[in-house]
């Protein structure tokens, strides 16, 4: 059973930082590229960051490049998203999944950027 458990979200002021974590299980994590997605109500879920299975290569959606950093710890089956210089438009529910995505999704973690 594939399982993703996202955590680390919360309320933060503009310009602040958060570090999200996603613990994965039910598949061979170290063989899987991983992605972070985000979704706001009424809109599609968007890819924001990708990391290869060995962590050697990353890519980012243009609006987060230079502010967000994706990383992983294969020993802990966990992928991270360090988010700096947060903006109100980063407010969303954040999810992780594999590349390509599995059928199951976690509950996500809410990030709210507001003063």
C-alpha positions as CSV (number, residue, x, y, z in Angstrom):
1,X,0.0,0.0,0.0
2,X,1.5,3.3,-1.2
3,X,1.3,6.0,1.4
4,X,2.4,9.6,1.5
5,X,2.3,11.7,4.7
6,X,3.0,15.4,4.3
7,X,3.8,17.6,7.2
8,X,5.4,20.9,8.1
9,X,2.8,23.4,6.8
10,X,1.4,26.3,8.7
11,X,0.7,30.0,8.8
12,X,3.7,32.2,8.0
13,X,4.2,35.9,7.2
14,X,5.3,37.0,3.8
15,X,9.1,36.7,3.5
16,X,9.1,33.8,6.0
17,X,10.3,30.2,5.6
18,X,8.9,26.7,6.1
19,X,10.3,23.2,5.6
20,X,7.9,20.6,4.4
21,X,8.5,16.9,4.8
22,X,6.9,13.9,3.0
23,X,7.3,10.4,4.4
24,X,6.7,7.8,1.8
25,X,6.1,4.0,2.1
26,X,4.8,1.1,0.1
27,X,7.3,1.3,-2.8
28,X,11.0,1.4,-3.4
29,X,11.6,5.1,-2.6
30,X,15.3,5.1,-3.6
31,X,14.4,4.1,-7.1
32,X,11.7,6.7,-7.6
33,X,12.0,10.3,-8.7
34,X,9.8,12.5,-6.5
35,X,7.7,15.6,-7.0
36,X,6.1,18.3,-4.9
37,X,2.8,19.7,-6.1
38,X,0.5,22.3,-4.8
39,X,-3.2,23.0,-5.2
40,X,-5.5,25.9,-4.4
41,X,-9.3,25.4,-4.1
42,X,-11.0,25.2,-7.5
43,X,-7.7,24.9,-9.5
44,X,-5.6,22.1,-10.8
45,X,-2.8,20.5,-8.9
46,X,0.5,22.0,-10.2
47,X,4.0,20.5,-10.2
48,X,6.4,22.8,-8.4
49,X,9.6,20.8,-7.9
50,X,11.1,17.5,-9.0
51,X,14.1,15.5,-7.8
52,X,15.7,12.4,-9.3
53,X,16.0,9.1,-7.5
54,X,19.5,9.8,-6.4
55,X,19.0,13.4,-5.6
56,X,21.5,14.4,-8.2
57,X,19.2,16.6,-10.3
58,X,16.4,19.0,-9.5
59,X,14.0,21.2,-11.4
60,X,11.5,23.9,-10.4
61,X,8.5,25.7,-11.6
62,X,9.5,29.1,-12.6
63,X,7.6,31.0,-9.9
64,X,9.4,29.2,-7.1
65,X,12.9,28.9,-8.6
66,X,15.5,30.5,-6.4
67,X,13.2,30.4,-3.4
68,X,12.3,26.7,-2.9
69,X,14.7,23.8,-2.6
70,X,13.7,20.1,-3.0
71,X,15.9,17.5,-1.3
72,X,15.6,13.9,-0.2
73,X,16.9,11.4,2.3
74,X,16.7,7.9,0.8
75,X,17.6,6.3,4.2
76,X,14.5,7.9,5.7
77,X,12.2,7.5,2.7
78,X,11.5,11.2,2.9
79,X,11.5,14.1,0.5
80,X,11.7,17.7,1.7
81,X,10.8,21.1,0.4
82,X,12.6,24.1,1.9
83,X,10.5,27.2,1.1
84,X,12.1,30.7,1.6
85,X,10.9,34.2,0.8
86,X,7.3,33.0,0.9
87,X,4.7,35.1,-0.9
88,X,0.9,35.2,-0.4
89,X,0.5,33.4,-3.8
90,X,2.4,30.4,-2.4
91,X,-0.7,29.7,-0.2
92,X,-1.9,26.2,-1.1
93,X,-2.1,22.6,0.0
94,X,1.2,20.9,-0.8
95,X,1.5,17.3,-1.8
96,X,4.2,14.9,-2.8
97,X,4.1,11.9,-5.1
98,X,6.3,9.9,-7.4
99,X,7.2,10.6,-11.0
100,X,4.9,9.4,-12.7
101,X,2.4,9.9,-9.9
102,X,0.8,7.0,-8.1
103,X,-2.9,6.6,-7.9
104,X,-3.0,7.4,-4.2
105,X,-2.3,10.8,-2.7
106,X,-1.6,11.9,0.8
107,X,-3.8,14.4,2.8
108,X,-1.4,17.2,1.9
109,X,-0.2,20.0,4.2
110,X,-1.7,23.5,4.2
111,X,0.6,26.4,3.7
112,X,-0.8,29.9,4.4
113,X,1.2,33.0,3.7
114,X,-0.5,36.0,5.2
115,X,0.3,39.0,7.4
